[in-house]
Amino acid sequence: MKILFITSSRIGDAVLSSGLLNHIEQTWPDAKVTIACGPLVVSLFEGYSLLDAILPLKKEKHNKHWIKLWKQVIGTRWDMVIDLRDSAVSRLIRADQRFIFCAHIDKAQHKAVQNAAVMKLADVPAPKLWFSDTQKDKALELIPDGGPVLGVGPTANWIGKTWPADRFIEVVKFMTAEGGVMEGARVAVFGAPGEEEGAYEVYNAMPEGRLDLIAKGLPGDAAASIARCDFYLGNDSGLMHCAAAAGILTMGVFGPSYPHIYAPYGGDADFARTPETFDELIDFDGYNPKTLGHTLMTSLSVESVKTKIRELFEKKKAA
């Protein structure tokens, strides 16, 4: 069975789309899957168990990237095409079944639920990550065996949704202190390339035994390293979604974004958010997301995040 899977260019959306790959793995274990995705997220799919090929989809002017993709896939008779990009490609190739993200999808629902609706699934398959041996080896090198690890992602791709560094520091100390929910745990600080300054502000405040995972490799490498952690605390970001998909306890912190669509997905994940909604946070004179120079998350208190973390640990313990 040959399946063409067309997915996102962004880390978070790509990870959330992996629920469908999980469904394919469980339903058609002998399938051969070709994945078309943005270059940034290629490494997230390299370890997929049914992978036949990955086709990087680099955006070009005048939609030339779609033409290139069409030329790559037109020669194959596909048993199934799943297109989460609603592209013309999926309509212009030979396929026995087509599942396309289009107008009938309720975009007010969580992204994982939207993806399940594309294939008309009654149950929402959980996002999942698969890692290559190379990625696993690199993760082991970066996070050696040696006791529990608290992963922290204190940065994001936009300053508006970045919780202040001093609050991350305070919460980490609360978690790892004597009597804390992760007493004595090693702290691994993560950050994407370009976000080093904010990540190192938190890293430099961590105690001896801290682990530097800041801008260390591709997204797949970071995800494999996150999978070696026991808990992940971070802003709404692609790395947060990697943590939830890896099946570790995950706490996301939210402000100017939409948790009903992008909360970390899964039974071991939860989120804390500002009292104000995204729309309320940006409702001020002069707001411009491109020139904004400060966080919009100061109203999210340390105590509220601590409370959500305690609740998550209690829920896990009771399960």
C-alpha positions as CSV (number, residue, x, y, z in Angstrom):
1,M,0.0,0.0,0.0
2,K,1.5,3.3,-1.1
3,I,0.4,6.4,0.9
4,L,1.3,10.0,0.2
5,F,1.2,12.2,3.3
6,I,1.4,16.0,2.8
7,T,2.0,17.9,6.1
8,S,3.2,21.2,7.5
9,S,6.3,23.3,7.4
10,R,6.0,24.3,11.1
11,I,7.2,22.1,14.0
12,G,4.1,22.2,16.1
13,D,1.7,21.5,13.3
14,A,4.0,18.8,11.9
15,V,4.1,17.1,15.3
16,L,0.3,17.3,15.8
17,S,-0.1,15.7,12.3
18,S,1.8,12.7,13.5
19,G,-1.3,11.3,15.0
20,L,-2.4,10.3,11.5
21,L,0.9,8.6,10.9
22,N,0.3,6.8,14.2
23,H,-3.1,5.7,12.9
24,I,-1.5,4.5,9.6
25,E,1.1,2.5,11.5
26,Q,-1.6,0.8,13.6
27,T,-4.0,0.2,10.7
28,W,-1.8,-0.6,7.7
29,P,1.5,-1.9,9.2
30,D,2.8,-3.0,5.8
31,A,2.2,0.4,4.1
32,K,5.0,2.4,2.5
33,V,4.5,6.1,3.3
34,T,6.0,9.1,1.4
35,I,6.0,12.3,3.5
36,A,6.1,15.7,1.9
37,C,6.8,18.5,4.4
38,G,8.8,21.7,5.0
39,P,12.6,21.4,5.2
40,L,12.6,22.4,8.9
41,V,10.6,19.4,10.0
42,V,12.2,16.7,7.8
43,S,14.2,15.4,10.8
44,L,11.0,14.8,12.8
45,F,10.0,12.1,10.4
46,E,13.3,10.3,9.7
47,G,12.6,7.6,12.2
48,Y,9.0,6.8,11.1
49,S,8.6,3.1,11.0
50,L,6.8,2.9,7.6
51,L,8.8,5.6,5.9
52,D,9.5,5.1,2.2
53,A,10.7,8.6,1.3
54,I,10.7,12.2,2.5
55,L,10.2,15.0,0.0
56,P,11.3,18.4,1.4
57,L,8.9,21.1,0.3
58,K,10.7,24.4,0.3
59,K,8.4,27.3,-0.4
60,E,9.0,29.2,-3.7
61,K,7.5,32.1,-5.5
62,H,4.4,31.6,-7.6
63,N,3.7,28.2,-5.9
64,K,6.5,26.6,-7.8
65,H,7.2,24.2,-4.9
66,W,3.8,22.6,-5.5
67,I,4.7,22.1,-9.2
68,K,7.9,20.4,-8.2
69,L,6.1,18.2,-5.8
70,W,3.5,17.2,-8.4
71,K,6.3,16.2,-10.8
72,Q,7.8,14.0,-8.1
73,V,4.6,12.1,-7.3
74,I,2.6,12.1,-10.6
75,G,4.3,9.0,-11.8
76,T,3.0,6.8,-8.9
77,R,-0.4,5.3,-8.5
78,W,-1.2,6.0,-4.9
79,D,-3.5,3.9,-2.8
80,M,-4.1,6.9,-0.5
81,V,-3.2,10.5,-0.3
82,I,-3.6,12.5,2.9
83,D,-3.2,16.2,2.3
84,L,-3.2,18.5,5.3
85,R,-2.2,21.5,3.2
86,D,-5.3,21.5,0.9
87,S,-3.1,21.6,-2.2
88,A,-3.9,21.1,-5.8
89,V,-1.4,18.3,-5.9
90,S,-3.6,15.8,-4.1
91,R,-6.4,16.4,-6.6
92,L,-4.1,16.1,-9.7
93,I,-2.5,12.7,-9.0
94,R,-3.9,9.2,-9.4
95,A,-5.1,8.0,-6.0
96,D,-7.8,5.5,-4.9
97,Q,-8.6,7.4,-1.7
98,R,-8.2,11.1,-1.0
99,F,-8.4,12.7,2.4
100,I,-8.0,16.5,2.2
101,F,-8.0,19.3,4.8
102,C,-10.6,21.6,3.4
103,A,-13.7,23.7,4.2
104,H,-15.6,21.0,6.0
105,I,-13.1,20.9,8.9
106,D,-14.1,22.7,12.1
107,K,-11.1,25.0,12.6
108,A,-12.3,25.9,16.1
109,Q,-11.4,22.5,17.4
110,H,-8.0,21.3,18.6
111,K,-5.5,20.7,15.7
112,A,-5.3,17.0,16.5
113,V,-9.1,16.7,16.3
114,Q,-9.1,18.6,13.0
115,N,-6.5,16.2,11.6
116,A,-8.6,13.2,12.7
117,A,-11.6,14.7,11.0
118,V,-9.7,14.8,7.7
119,M,-9.7,11.0,7.7
120,K,-13.1,10.9,9.3
121,L,-11.8,9.0,12.3
122,A,-14.2,8.5,15.3
123,D,-11.3,8.5,17.7
124,V,-8.4,11.0,17.7
125,P,-5.1,9.2,17.4
126,A,-2.4,10.6,19.7
127,P,0.6,12.4,18.1
128,K,3.7,10.2,18.3
129,L,7.4,10.6,17.5
130,W,9.7,8.0,16.0
131,F,13.5,8.4,16.2
132,S,16.3,7.1,14.1
133,D,19.2,5.3,15.7
134,T,21.4,8.3,15.0
135,Q,19.0,10.6,16.8
136,K,18.8,8.3,19.8
137,D,22.6,8.1,20.0
138,K,22.9,11.9,19.9
139,A,20.2,12.3,22.6
140,L,22.0,9.8,24.9
141,E,25.2,11.8,24.4
142,L,23.5,15.0,25.3
143,I,21.4,13.6,28.2
144,P,23.4,10.7,29.7
145,D,21.8,8.1,32.0
146,G,21.9,9.3,35.6
147,G,18.6,10.1,37.2
148,P,15.5,12.1,36.5
149,V,15.6,15.1,34.1
150,L,13.4,18.2,34.0
151,G,13.3,19.7,30.5
152,V,12.7,23.4,30.3
153,G,11.9,25.4,27.1
154,P,11.9,29.0,28.2
155,T,11.9,30.6,24.7
156,A,9.5,30.8,21.7
157,N,9.6,32.1,18.2
158,W,7.8,35.3,19.3
159,I,8.6,37.4,22.3
160,G,4.9,38.0,23.0
161,K,4.3,34.4,24.1
162,T,7.5,34.1,26.1
163,W,7.0,33.8,29.8
164,P,9.6,35.8,31.8
165,A,12.8,34.0,32.4
166,D,12.9,34.7,36.2
167,R,9.5,32.9,36.5
168,F,10.8,29.8,34.8
169,I,13.8,29.9,37.1
170,E,11.5,30.2,40.2
171,V,9.3,27.3,39.1
172,V,12.3,25.0,38.3
173,K,13.8,25.7,41.7
174,F,10.4,24.9,43.3
175,M,10.2,21.6,41.4
176,T,13.8,20.4,42.1
177,A,14.2,21.7,45.7
178,E,14.0,19.3,48.7
179,G,10.5,18.1,48.9
180,G,9.7,19.2,45.4
181,V,7.9,17.1,42.8
182,M,11.2,16.5,41.1
183,E,13.6,16.8,44.0
184,G,17.2,16.7,42.9
185,A,16.4,16.3,39.2
186,R,18.9,17.4,36.6
187,V,17.7,20.4,34.5
188,A,18.0,20.3,30.7
189,V,17.4,23.7,29.0
190,F,16.2,23.7,25.4
191,G,16.1,26.5,22.9
192,A,15.8,26.7,19.1
193,P,18.5,28.4,17.0
194,G,18.0,32.1,17.2
195,E,16.6,31.9,20.7
196,E,19.9,31.3,22.5
197,E,20.0,34.5,24.6
198,G,16.8,33.9,26.4
199,A,17.5,30.2,26.9
200,Y,20.9,30.8,28.4
201,E,19.4,33.3,30.8
202,V,17.6,30.4,32.4
203,Y,20.4,27.9,31.9
204,N,23.0,30.1,33.7
205,A,20.7,30.2,36.7
206,M,20.5,26.5,37.0
207,P,22.5,24.4,39.6
208,E,25.4,22.1,39.0
209,G,24.5,19.2,36.8
210,R,22.6,21.3,34.3
211,L,22.4,20.1,30.7
212,D,22.9,22.4,27.7
213,L,20.4,21.5,25.0
214,I,20.2,24.9,23.4
215,A,20.4,24.9,19.6
216,K,21.9,21.5,19.6
217,G,21.1,20.0,16.2
218,L,17.9,19.6,14.2
219,P,14.4,19.5,15.5
220,G,14.5,15.7,15.4
221,D,17.6,15.7,17.6
222,A,15.9,18.0,20.1
223,A,12.8,15.9,20.1
224,A,14.8,12.7,20.8
225,S,16.5,14.5,23.7
226,I,13.2,15.8,25.1
227,A,12.0,12.2,25.0
228,R,14.7,11.3,27.5
229,C,13.3,13.8,30.0
230,D,10.8,12.9,32.7
231,F,8.9,16.3,32.6
232,Y,8.9,19.2,30.3
233,L,7.9,22.8,31.1
234,G,7.8,25.3,28.3
235,N,6.2,28.1,26.4
236,D,3.7,27.3,23.6
237,S,6.2,26.1,20.9
238,G,7.1,23.2,18.7
239,L,9.3,21.7,21.4
240,M,6.3,21.7,23.8
241,H,4.4,19.6,21.2
242,C,7.4,17.3,20.8
243,A,7.4,16.7,24.6
244,A,3.7,15.8,24.6
245,A,4.0,13.5,21.6
246,A,7.0,11.8,23.2
247,G,4.7,10.8,26.0
248,I,6.4,12.6,28.9
249,L,4.6,14.8,31.4
250,T,4.2,18.2,29.8
251,M,3.2,21.6,31.1
252,G,2.7,24.3,28.5
253,V,2.4,28.0,29.5
254,F,0.1,30.1,27.3
255,G,-0.7,33.7,26.7
256,P,-1.2,35.2,23.3
257,S,-2.1,32.0,21.6
258,Y,-5.1,29.6,21.4
259,P,-4.9,26.6,23.8
260,H,-8.2,25.3,22.6
261,I,-6.4,24.7,19.3
262,Y,-2.8,24.3,20.3
263,A,-2.6,23.0,23.9
264,P,-0.2,20.1,24.3
265,Y,-2.2,17.0,23.4
266,G,-2.5,13.9,25.4
267,G,-3.4,12.5,28.8
268,D,-0.1,13.4,30.4
269,A,-0.2,17.0,29.2
270,D,-1.8,20.2,30.5
271,F,-1.3,23.9,30.3
272,A,-1.5,27.1,32.4
273,R,-2.6,30.3,30.8
274,T,-2.9,34.0,31.4
275,P,-6.3,35.2,32.8
276,E,-6.7,37.2,29.6
277,T,-7.4,35.6,26.2
278,F,-5.2,36.1,23.2
279,D,-7.6,38.7,21.8
280,E,-7.6,40.6,25.1
281,L,-3.8,40.6,25.5
282,I,-3.3,42.3,22.1
283,D,-6.1,44.8,22.5
284,F,-4.1,47.9,23.1
285,D,-3.1,51.0,21.0
286,G,-0.1,50.5,18.9
287,Y,0.0,46.7,18.9
288,N,2.1,45.3,16.1
289,P,3.3,41.7,16.3
290,K,6.3,42.5,14.1
291,T,7.6,45.3,16.3
292,L,6.5,44.1,19.7
293,G,9.5,44.2,22.1
294,H,8.1,42.6,25.3
295,T,6.3,39.6,26.6
296,L,2.5,39.7,26.9
297,M,2.5,37.1,29.7
298,T,3.3,39.0,32.8
299,S,-0.2,38.3,34.2
300,L,0.5,34.5,34.4
301,S,1.7,34.1,38.0
302,V,4.3,31.6,39.3
303,E,1.8,30.3,41.8
304,S,-0.8,29.4,39.1
305,V,1.8,27.4,37.2
306,K,3.0,25.7,40.4
307,T,-0.6,24.7,41.1
308,K,-1.1,23.2,37.6
309,I,2.1,21.3,37.9
310,R,1.1,19.8,41.3
311,E,-2.3,18.8,39.8
312,L,-0.6,17.1,36.8
313,F,1.7,15.1,39.1
314,E,-1.3,14.1,41.3
315,K,-3.3,13.0,38.2
316,K,-0.4,10.9,37.0
317,K,0.0,9.3,40.4
318,A,-3.7,8.5,40.6
319,A,-3.8,7.0,37.1
